[in-house]
Amino acid sequence: LASVSLITALAVHCVVLLTMTVFSGYFSHSTDFEVHRNWLAITHSLPVSKWYHENTSEWTLDYPPLFAWFEYSLSHVAQHFDKEMLVVQNLIYTSPATILFQRLSVIVTDIVFIYAVKECCRSVREEKGSKDLLGHPFFILAALLLWNFGLLIVDHIHFQYNGFLFGILLLSVARHLQGRHLEGALLFTVLLNLKHIYLYIAPAYGIFLLRSYCFTKDNTDGSVRWSSFSPVRLVALGSIVISVGALSFGPFIAMGQLPQVLSRLFPFKRGLCHAYWAPNVWALYNMVDKALSVLGVRLKLLDVAKLPKASMTGGLVQEFQHSILPSVSPSITLICTLLSIMPAVLSIWCRPRGARGFLRCLVICALGSFMFGWHVHEKAILMAILPFSILAVESREDAGIFLMLTTTGHYSLFPLLFTAAELPIKVLLMLLFTLYSFTSLKKLFRGSLLNPLETTYLLGLVAVEILCEVVYPLSPWQHTLPFVPLLVTSVYCSLGVSYSFIRLYVSLLRQHGTDKHKQL
Amino acid sequence: MENWSLVSICVLFGLTARWAVSLNSYSGAGKPPMFGDYEAQRHWQEVTYNLPVHEWYFNTTDNNLNYWGLDYPPLTAYHSLLCAHVAKLINPDWVELHASRGHESYGHKLFMRATVLVADLLIYIPAVVLYSFYLSEGSNKKKVCTVLCILLYPGLILIDYGHFQYNSISLGLALWGVVVLGLGWDVLGSLAFVLSLNYKQMELYHSLPFFCYLLGKCFKQGLAGRGLFLLVKIAVTVLVTFALCWLPFLSDPGQILQVVHRLFPVGRGLFEDKVANTWCSLNVLIKIKTILSTDTQLYFSLTTTLLAILPSSIKLLMKPTLWQFKLALVNSSLAFFLFSFQVHEKSILLPALPVCLLLNDLPLPAIWFLQASTFSMLPLFLKDGLLVPYVVTSLAFLFFSIYLLSAFEHCSEDKLRLGPYRRLLICMPRMDLGRVTKWKFYFSITAMAGLSFMSVSLAPPDQLPDLFPLLVSVFSYLHFLGLLLYFNIVQIAEPPQSVRKNQKKSN
């Protein structure tokens, strides 16, 4: 496995060096850049008790306490670069030293991700020994993870610390694959206290650990043997969860600030969809609503004056008002999400298929919450794509779904980078990753992985890209209806993501069926 | 994985690196009144678009030659005209006569960068891929690695996409010449080279090897029979191509003289700024520029240049093989760079191109040379604000080339062809020359890193404001001189074994 580390290092070098160049040139600042600078300032210059009360900037601290401590520790390095960035009042402060520090901090914390990828590669099943290095599943996995287009642009061009966070997630998954469940549970608890969006996949963790770790034996038909329950294991798990939670939230509970912290973490005041609709069910729902209202106006069934204004003028406002279909409340999205992941969770309870079954369930949870969640960001698709890479190099069917999901999901990230100078970069990087994933997986499984319809759909993405970013800006509608490209992108992509979600479910249920069949 | 996908991945990677560099600053950004090479190229678009052909190279009321007057051959002018037509379509302000002087905007920068990328994609990159696949040896994987390493050469990327020039066109056409000659189509090869010469007169550095290679080939076929026919074919091709390129200027001898005068500005002196060549380095010890008159300097430099290129040219004439040809290209252009008149620091790209072609055969010396050549342009990069891209692309190039071409495993005495040194220096103590070379390489890379760091972070002493640029150029000069000797010895001593093997096979 020496070659693994070598190749891993190689891939990393490419990524890191390339991205470094990208940033040196243009210092474009996304909102997330300012968000994290503000958090550095808050954690550095204010006492802990003020962290979740501070609101000078509109980008208030809305990650769990461990992440705040992470920013706190970063700020101690930051002060050697430029002290001014640590002043809360310095809004949108972007000195070169600040940029350098922020960018470097992402690159350096990526080490966690690199280590996690190495551990994941170790846990991949190898089929035959003597193939050339480029054809090995572990190599393909390393490249798919390290070169992941989405992670690259979200972290290193847009600006976030996902590499660090996904590193912990993948490490935890790798530990489960290796049978080191307590470590895996500890890592996941830490992760939850760094960023609470991972709550979406907590059901998979909870049920898996309860079923496959706390119950030590199965009946012969695979169902749970209640007598094998191990209270010691449950206590061990519980103490891990509680101690990490106490470490993180304890001080705030002691200060009586828990409600304040929670209100920051779960802001339900935002709308159903983000400014740019993430490609999920609600994008389709909005689209249907819009189409119906336009149709209604045309057929004189509806009165234009009575329609909510936003629905006719834009669509890029935070609050999208439905004109025909019923409005969706947060609780409905919650119920939909729970319903969508229920079968997967039940499946690993009834017929646990080891850590790989758990991984599949985790991906479904991530994707289900992406499809039905409240105010989902397009970036959340990475939560499904990255863990799914591990399954993709092990089974032919998963590889096909993976190609569909990643290509559409990655394309849906394009609106994150919207300037003309960034266009070639995002297209080239996307082509690089997509070309690699297609040819390597095709070679690995010897044959085509997609049917003609799927291929046509993916080729359609090229047409959408040309239409939205080349043709449309030149047309006269650019000024009257500027939101159309985003709308088309998110609706087109949501078709592909929904399709992948359904296929993923079918594969899960089919496995369930064959398991039952075997027992009969 | 199939070759085509690996190659596409390499090309995409090269393109990404190029575009990433191009997001950086360019020469003379925001520095009126003269700006830099970027403005020169834009100005040529303005001039060629708005003025009739016969005014392009003349000083008129509309064409002030002192402000970035056109001083490249006609193909460059036609290329500017083509770009200007596209620019006019997008935004007429960019090429408006007089009014557009010093125009700088976000959109214009994107347009200019895109023209470089398009030219690169159409000319240089295909030539690199063809060369690696048809003319270099080894497994397919090795060929792919060669493609990647050549495409990642930092010097060319930084000058074309950072500083701003179109070297990928002239160098790409010359490379097409090499590729096509290597495949055995002599006429097409000479056509490609003449085009490259008509794009940038600096390609003269490469002209002697092309000439000797073709002439040698004619000799080999017998000057009485087929050889003569070939010679006539090539001569006609060259003349016709030249005539076609210069067609608009042929009507009037005054035009031709003026263009030639613009192309070779003898009055500008032996060297400008700090160049890593003999004259600039010698100037530290003896002030040649003041001691000798301009004419003497000219003859002096001409003689030394001719002396320096003679051995390799004669050898090539006697033995016109591809291997000799590649080495002769290196030796000739490097000799020109070191000894000829009016050399710019950017001219190091001319020897760098044939050295790229040696990456597969002599990895360590080639990498060493390419890195030194990038380093020699450091003062220029610092002036243009390209420090970070310089550091990043250099590190990436060193890492990839050393790792992918396994440079350190190919540095035994045999592989580096260091045998002749033993014969030349009999009294030399017994030691492993390969290892010595490796250590010298480490030392030199460390020194380059150190000097780069010092240039950036330390202020020079008051009485020596040019200390660091001078150190950089003298240090690079020592590398170039050493490698010139080395490549000459490799060329003259013996053909590589692999070539001999191939010849046996073909027999």
Contacts between the chains, C-beta under 8 A, distances in Angstrom:
chain1	res1	chain2	res2	distance
A	10	B	403	6.6
A	13	B	396	7.3
A	13	B	399	5.6
A	14	B	13	7.4
A	14	B	396	7.5
A	17	B	392	5.3
A	17	B	395	6.0
A	17	B	396	4.6
A	17	B	399	7.7
A	18	B	13	8.0
A	18	B	16	6.5
A	18	B	17	6.6
A	18	B	20	6.6
A	18	B	392	7.9
A	18	B	396	7.4
A	20	B	388	7.0
A	20	B	392	5.1
A	21	B	17	6.9
A	21	B	20	4.3
A	21	B	21	6.3
A	21	B	388	6.9
A	21	B	389	5.5
A	21	B	392	4.4
A	21	B	393	6.9
A	22	B	20	4.6
A	22	B	23	6.9
A	24	B	24	6.4
A	24	B	388	3.4
A	24	B	389	6.1
A	24	B	392	7.2
A	25	B	20	6.7
A	25	B	21	7.3
A	25	B	22	7.7
A	25	B	23	3.2
A	25	B	24	4.0
A	25	B	25	7.9
A	25	B	388	7.9
A	25	B	389	7.3
A	26	B	23	4.6
A	26	B	24	8.0
A	134	B	1	5.5
A	135	B	1	7.1
A	420	B	107	7.7
A	420	B	110	5.6
A	421	B	23	5.8
A	421	B	106	7.7
A	421	B	110	6.0
A	424	B	15	7.8
A	424	B	19	4.7
A	424	B	117	7.6
A	425	B	16	6.7
A	425	B	19	5.7
A	425	B	20	6.6
A	425	B	23	7.9
A	428	B	12	5.6
A	428	B	15	5.5
A	428	B	16	4.5
A	428	B	19	6.6
A	429	B	16	6.2
A	431	B	12	5.6
A	432	B	9	6.2
A	432	B	12	4.5
A	432	B	13	6.4
A	432	B	16	6.8
A	435	B	5	6.1
A	435	B	8	5.9
A	435	B	9	6.1
A	435	B	12	7.0
A	436	B	5	7.6
A	436	B	9	5.9
A	439	B	1	5.4
A	439	B	2	6.5
A	439	B	5	3.9
A	440	B	1	6.0
A	443	B	1	5.3
A	443	B	2	7.5
